[in-house]
Amino acid sequence: MDIMYFAWVRERIGLPRETIQTEAATVADLVAELCAREDRYAVAFADITALRVALDQELTDFDAPLAGVREVAFFPPMTGG
């Protein structure tokens, strides 16, 4: 599964993207798995209410299932005009 990080999420993790193998059932499970890996993930995901997630380029929630998903993207909410 490809994981993409944008804006300050990318800055805190130190990677724009990575490919991982996971057994996570939901986005929240994936976040927990990543946070358990290294502190930089825990810092980036400390407040998931400040984040948005897209699965295969479709906005969704953190309780969304990951079955069949190829790409997960994490980013802060968009603002501006």
Steps between C-alpha positions, in 0.01 A plus 500: 500500500630846411473767767537866410559786742436867423584840653599492868426126523779440246730736690447320832541152354785599270367314196268600217390139446580140588382153413415268788351160572222517757235284661305808614124469445418873516678832458502541880670160532759609243569820693545300822736262319706789363512675839637183658787494247676826586449820697487714185172333401359547849584870477340536156183313602471639855175678413319323217213750529742743329542262204308381198545167326431379148489140382574456131444878461157501668454692827390278785507456878753334727259210563492412127605145407828445315402182314602537136648848548818574305574856616449688828567874520521707819481880492377799701167658408515729199434870552516810292327620191 
